[in-house]
Amino acid sequence: MIARIQKRMQEKLEGTDKGFTLVELLVVIIIIGILAAIAIPLYLNQQAKAKDSAAQSDLKNAQIEVASALVENPTATSVTISGFTTSPGVSWATSSVTVTGGGFCIGASVAGGDIEDWSIDADGTLHEGSTSC
């Protein structure tokens, strides 16, 4: 028995006993799981915010395009949105904007954003939750 203990002590001193214990591996797996549980929701939230920002940016661009078209033709009653490429996932409520008394409303929807429907009026005010102003 003493020989066995001495042999085991000698193995530990020589470093022939290599590898991790099951407990050490489980602790590492649990730590990785906790970090993933924290990081994944934060990442998904950032994606939704980015999609909302893309929709807002596209609406501002469309508002500028329609306002520019109305400067060139102040009597226009309809303006088609066609001067730029929209961001992925953003779709227009309509590609033709109706102008009433110099005012207009442009609506867009974005898939996967925190707020899926957005609109902008002639003053540049963004409205969330609806594709109409």
C-alpha beads as a LAMMPS data file, in Angstrom:
LAMMPS data file: protein, C-alpha beads

133 atoms
132 bonds

1 atom types
1 bond types

-500.0 500.0 xlo xhi
-500.0 500.0 ylo yhi
-500.0 500.0 zlo zhi

Masses

1 110.0

Atoms # bond

1 1 1 0.000 0.000 0.000
2 1 1 2.819 2.400 0.813
3 1 1 4.383 1.541 -2.527
4 1 1 1.152 2.471 -4.270
5 1 1 0.973 5.827 -2.476
6 1 1 4.618 6.501 -3.269
7 1 1 4.030 5.627 -6.922
8 1 1 1.048 7.992 -7.079
9 1 1 3.043 10.792 -5.410
10 1 1 5.903 10.197 -7.834
11 1 1 3.479 10.430 -10.818
12 1 1 2.192 13.764 -9.541
13 1 1 5.716 15.100 -9.091
14 1 1 6.845 13.925 -12.527
15 1 1 3.767 15.322 -14.237
16 1 1 2.795 12.091 -15.934
17 1 1 -0.773 12.598 -14.722
18 1 1 -2.087 14.893 -17.453
19 1 1 -5.530 16.310 -18.208
20 1 1 -8.412 18.060 -16.518
21 1 1 -10.801 16.639 -14.016
22 1 1 -14.491 16.370 -14.768
23 1 1 -15.258 19.078 -12.210
24 1 1 -12.843 21.515 -13.889
25 1 1 -14.419 20.880 -17.279
26 1 1 -17.939 21.362 -15.891
27 1 1 -16.951 24.666 -14.266
28 1 1 -15.589 25.950 -17.583
29 1 1 -18.738 24.868 -19.451
30 1 1 -20.955 26.586 -16.860
31 1 1 -18.947 29.819 -17.120
32 1 1 -19.215 29.778 -20.925
33 1 1 -22.974 29.185 -20.634
34 1 1 -23.395 32.142 -18.279
35 1 1 -21.410 34.425 -20.587
36 1 1 -23.484 33.301 -23.585
37 1 1 -26.729 33.894 -21.664
38 1 1 -25.619 37.474 -21.045
39 1 1 -24.156 38.228 -24.483
40 1 1 -26.792 36.789 -26.847
41 1 1 -29.731 39.005 -25.736
42 1 1 -27.499 42.086 -25.871
43 1 1 -26.433 41.186 -29.402
44 1 1 -30.017 40.633 -30.569
45 1 1 -31.098 43.958 -29.040
46 1 1 -28.332 45.757 -30.945
47 1 1 -29.505 44.156 -34.190
48 1 1 -33.054 45.431 -33.650
49 1 1 -31.773 48.942 -32.897
50 1 1 -29.671 48.877 -36.072
51 1 1 -32.712 47.892 -38.152
52 1 1 -34.741 50.728 -36.615
53 1 1 -31.941 53.182 -37.400
54 1 1 -31.812 51.925 -40.988
55 1 1 -35.558 52.524 -41.397
56 1 1 -35.260 56.016 -39.921
57 1 1 -32.352 56.842 -42.221
58 1 1 -34.229 55.588 -45.285
59 1 1 -37.267 57.669 -44.323
60 1 1 -35.127 60.805 -43.908
61 1 1 -33.611 60.181 -47.360
62 1 1 -37.077 59.690 -48.863
63 1 1 -38.349 62.852 -47.157
64 1 1 -35.448 64.834 -48.635
65 1 1 -36.123 63.333 -52.078
66 1 1 -39.833 64.210 -51.968
67 1 1 -39.114 67.724 -50.654
68 1 1 -36.584 68.243 -53.469
69 1 1 -39.109 67.027 -56.047
70 1 1 -41.671 69.478 -54.661
71 1 1 -39.181 72.347 -54.972
72 1 1 -38.733 71.473 -58.651
73 1 1 -42.473 70.975 -59.217
74 1 1 -44.539 72.706 -56.479
75 1 1 -47.878 71.760 -58.069
76 1 1 -47.205 68.010 -57.984
77 1 1 -49.845 65.921 -56.253
78 1 1 -47.850 62.685 -56.291
79 1 1 -44.125 61.923 -56.076
80 1 1 -42.516 58.521 -56.669
81 1 1 -39.730 57.408 -54.319
82 1 1 -36.988 56.028 -56.549
83 1 1 -33.697 57.875 -56.097
84 1 1 -31.870 55.587 -53.674
85 1 1 -31.494 52.020 -52.463
86 1 1 -33.271 51.055 -49.258
87 1 1 -31.599 49.156 -46.470
88 1 1 -32.142 45.375 -46.259
89 1 1 -35.424 44.545 -44.533
90 1 1 -36.996 47.982 -45.083
91 1 1 -40.070 48.135 -47.304
92 1 1 -42.149 51.158 -48.281
93 1 1 -45.838 51.329 -47.440
94 1 1 -46.244 52.820 -50.930
95 1 1 -43.735 53.885 -53.575
96 1 1 -45.895 56.846 -54.605
97 1 1 -46.289 59.642 -52.053
98 1 1 -49.488 61.699 -52.180
99 1 1 -48.955 65.427 -51.639
100 1 1 -51.792 67.414 -50.068
101 1 1 -51.363 71.160 -49.648
102 1 1 -47.578 70.868 -49.606
103 1 1 -47.702 68.219 -46.889
104 1 1 -47.032 64.526 -47.245
105 1 1 -46.458 61.370 -45.239
106 1 1 -44.108 58.507 -46.094
107 1 1 -44.472 55.136 -44.375
108 1 1 -42.070 52.224 -44.112
109 1 1 -41.916 48.880 -42.353
110 1 1 -38.832 47.093 -41.113
111 1 1 -38.669 43.375 -40.356
112 1 1 -37.049 42.499 -37.043
113 1 1 -36.819 45.960 -35.524
114 1 1 -37.981 46.973 -32.057
115 1 1 -40.607 49.136 -33.779
116 1 1 -41.737 47.617 -37.064
117 1 1 -43.664 50.552 -38.568
118 1 1 -42.324 54.074 -39.083
119 1 1 -43.502 57.183 -40.900
120 1 1 -42.179 60.675 -41.563
121 1 1 -44.054 63.846 -42.467
122 1 1 -43.092 66.883 -44.561
123 1 1 -41.531 68.587 -41.512
124 1 1 -39.162 65.649 -40.993
125 1 1 -40.885 64.425 -37.839
126 1 1 -40.576 60.666 -37.375
127 1 1 -43.612 58.766 -36.083
128 1 1 -43.241 55.269 -34.689
129 1 1 -45.761 52.452 -34.652
130 1 1 -47.671 53.384 -37.815
131 1 1 -46.985 53.784 -41.525
132 1 1 -49.294 56.812 -41.618
133 1 1 -48.674 60.175 -39.946

Bonds

1 1 1 2
2 1 2 3
3 1 3 4
4 1 4 5
5 1 5 6
6 1 6 7
7 1 7 8
8 1 8 9
9 1 9 10
10 1 10 11
11 1 11 12
12 1 12 13
13 1 13 14
14 1 14 15
15 1 15 16
16 1 16 17
17 1 17 18
18 1 18 19
19 1 19 20
20 1 20 21
21 1 21 22
22 1 22 23
23 1 23 24
24 1 24 25
25 1 25 26
26 1 26 27
27 1 27 28
28 1 28 29
29 1 29 30
30 1 30 31
31 1 31 32
32 1 32 33
33 1 33 34
34 1 34 35
35 1 35 36
36 1 36 37
37 1 37 38
38 1 38 39
39 1 39 40
40 1 40 41
41 1 41 42
42 1 42 43
43 1 43 44
44 1 44 45
45 1 45 46
46 1 46 47
47 1 47 48
48 1 48 49
49 1 49 50
50 1 50 51
51 1 51 52
52 1 52 53
53 1 53 54
54 1 54 55
55 1 55 56
56 1 56 57
57 1 57 58
58 1 58 59
59 1 59 60
60 1 60 61
61 1 61 62
62 1 62 63
63 1 63 64
64 1 64 65
65 1 65 66
66 1 66 67
67 1 67 68
68 1 68 69
69 1 69 70
70 1 70 71
71 1 71 72
72 1 72 73
73 1 73 74
74 1 74 75
75 1 75 76
76 1 76 77
77 1 77 78
78 1 78 79
79 1 79 80
80 1 80 81
81 1 81 82
82 1 82 83
83 1 83 84
84 1 84 85
85 1 85 86
86 1 86 87
87 1 87 88
88 1 88 89
89 1 89 90
90 1 90 91
91 1 91 92
92 1 92 93
93 1 93 94
94 1 94 95
95 1 95 96
96 1 96 97
97 1 97 98
98 1 98 99
99 1 99 100
100 1 100 101
101 1 101 102
102 1 102 103
103 1 103 104
104 1 104 105
105 1 105 106
106 1 106 107
107 1 107 108
108 1 108 109
109 1 109 110
110 1 110 111
111 1 111 112
112 1 112 113
113 1 113 114
114 1 114 115
115 1 115 116
116 1 116 117
117 1 117 118
118 1 118 119
119 1 119 120
120 1 120 121
121 1 121 122
122 1 122 123
123 1 123 124
124 1 124 125
125 1 125 126
126 1 126 127
127 1 127 128
128 1 128 129
129 1 129 130
130 1 130 131
131 1 131 132
132 1 132 133
